[in-house]
């Protein structure tokens, strides 16, 4: 009788251990805000640099006057401006130049960044870490011929 009880207890404990090991990562979800958050969405903003803004190579950020955006960037468009953080992995392109100092006042700028979806909820406008910045000189009017 003791042997049957011992075997039964052993089988029950093995089943419990195997059930616990079947889903080792369950419950360890990534955070919804802050660094390493999930889900992250792409925010795309287009606009112009303010005439008083002339970013230099060492600057960590710049302010963009937002004219257009995708749906995740609607709050930035309504606010009218966005703070764009620039890091070492940010790809910058302006007429062949690949540095932040190449940007000039009144440039037309297109920024692609990732942000936490929860941070953008209810019109939130967190600072954006730019992944890609594309810039063009300000548009000039073509002379009209009489």
C-alpha positions as CSV (number, residue, x, y, z in Angstrom):
1,X,0.0,0.0,0.0
2,X,2.8,2.4,0.8
3,X,4.5,1.6,-2.5
4,X,1.3,2.5,-4.4
5,X,1.0,5.8,-2.5
6,X,4.7,6.6,-3.2
7,X,4.4,5.8,-6.9
8,X,1.2,7.9,-7.1
9,X,2.8,10.9,-5.3
10,X,5.8,10.6,-7.7
11,X,3.6,10.6,-10.8
12,X,1.6,13.6,-9.5
13,X,4.8,15.6,-8.8
14,X,6.2,14.8,-12.3
15,X,3.0,15.9,-14.0
16,X,3.1,19.2,-12.0
17,X,6.7,19.9,-12.9
18,X,6.2,19.1,-16.6
19,X,3.1,21.5,-16.6
20,X,5.2,24.2,-15.1
21,X,8.0,23.8,-17.6
22,X,5.6,23.7,-20.6
23,X,5.2,27.5,-20.7
24,X,8.4,29.0,-19.3
25,X,7.9,32.5,-20.7
26,X,4.2,33.0,-20.0
27,X,3.6,36.0,-17.9
28,X,6.9,37.7,-18.8
29,X,5.4,40.3,-21.1
30,X,7.4,43.3,-22.3
31,X,6.4,46.7,-20.9
32,X,3.8,48.8,-22.8
33,X,5.7,52.1,-22.2
34,X,9.3,53.2,-21.8
35,X,12.4,51.5,-23.2
36,X,11.8,48.0,-24.7
37,X,8.1,48.5,-25.0
38,X,5.8,46.5,-27.2
39,X,4.0,47.3,-29.5
40,X,6.1,49.9,-31.2
41,X,4.6,51.8,-34.1
42,X,6.2,53.9,-36.8
43,X,5.6,57.7,-36.6
44,X,6.2,59.6,-39.8
45,X,6.4,63.4,-39.7
46,X,7.0,65.9,-42.5
47,X,7.5,69.6,-42.0
48,X,10.1,72.4,-42.0
49,X,12.9,73.5,-39.7
50,X,12.2,76.8,-38.1
51,X,14.2,79.7,-39.5
52,X,15.8,80.2,-36.0
53,X,16.9,76.5,-35.9
54,X,20.3,75.5,-37.3
55,X,21.3,72.1,-35.9
56,X,25.0,71.4,-35.5
57,X,26.7,68.0,-35.6
58,X,26.9,67.6,-31.8
59,X,23.3,68.6,-31.1
60,X,21.2,65.8,-29.5
61,X,17.9,67.1,-30.9
62,X,16.1,69.7,-32.9
63,X,12.5,71.0,-33.1
64,X,10.5,70.3,-36.3
65,X,7.4,72.3,-37.3
66,X,5.0,69.5,-38.4
67,X,2.9,70.0,-41.5
68,X,2.0,66.4,-42.3
69,X,2.0,63.1,-40.5
70,X,0.7,59.5,-40.6
71,X,-2.1,58.5,-38.3
72,X,0.3,57.7,-35.4
73,X,1.6,61.3,-35.6
74,X,-1.7,63.1,-35.6
75,X,-1.1,64.6,-32.2
76,X,2.2,66.1,-33.3
77,X,0.5,67.7,-36.3
78,X,-2.2,69.2,-34.0
79,X,0.5,70.4,-31.6
80,X,2.3,72.0,-34.5
81,X,5.8,70.9,-33.5
82,X,7.8,67.9,-32.3
83,X,11.1,67.4,-30.6
84,X,13.3,65.0,-32.6
85,X,16.1,63.2,-30.8
86,X,19.1,62.3,-32.9
87,X,21.4,59.4,-32.0
88,X,24.3,57.6,-33.4
89,X,22.2,55.1,-35.3
90,X,20.1,57.9,-37.0
91,X,20.5,57.9,-40.7
92,X,20.5,61.5,-42.1
93,X,20.4,62.4,-45.8
94,X,20.5,65.9,-47.3
95,X,21.9,66.4,-50.8
96,X,24.6,63.7,-50.3
97,X,25.6,64.8,-46.8
98,X,25.0,62.4,-43.9
99,X,25.4,64.6,-40.8
100,X,23.1,66.7,-38.7
101,X,25.1,69.9,-39.4
102,X,24.1,69.7,-43.1
103,X,20.5,70.6,-42.2
104,X,19.7,74.3,-42.7
105,X,16.9,76.6,-41.5
106,X,13.7,76.3,-43.6
107,X,14.7,72.9,-44.9
108,X,11.9,70.5,-45.8
109,X,12.3,67.5,-43.5
110,X,10.8,64.0,-43.4
111,X,11.4,62.1,-40.1
112,X,10.7,58.4,-39.5
113,X,10.7,57.2,-35.8
114,X,9.4,54.5,-33.6
115,X,7.3,55.1,-30.5
116,X,5.4,53.0,-28.0
117,X,1.8,52.8,-29.0
118,X,0.7,53.3,-25.4
119,X,2.7,56.6,-25.1
120,X,0.8,57.9,-28.2
121,X,-2.6,57.1,-26.8
122,X,-5.0,60.0,-25.9
123,X,-2.9,62.6,-27.9
124,X,0.4,61.9,-26.2
125,X,3.5,63.5,-27.8
126,X,6.7,61.9,-26.4
127,X,10.0,63.0,-27.8
128,X,10.9,60.8,-30.8
129,X,14.2,59.0,-31.4
130,X,14.6,59.4,-35.1
131,X,15.6,56.4,-37.2
132,X,15.8,58.2,-40.5
133,X,15.9,61.9,-41.5
134,X,15.6,63.1,-45.1
135,X,15.9,66.8,-45.9
136,X,15.7,69.0,-48.9
137,X,16.4,72.7,-49.3
138,X,13.4,75.0,-49.0
139,X,11.3,75.1,-52.2
140,X,12.1,78.0,-54.4
141,X,9.6,79.5,-56.9
142,X,10.4,79.0,-60.5
143,X,10.6,82.3,-62.5
144,X,7.5,82.8,-64.6
145,X,8.0,83.8,-68.3
146,X,5.9,86.6,-69.7
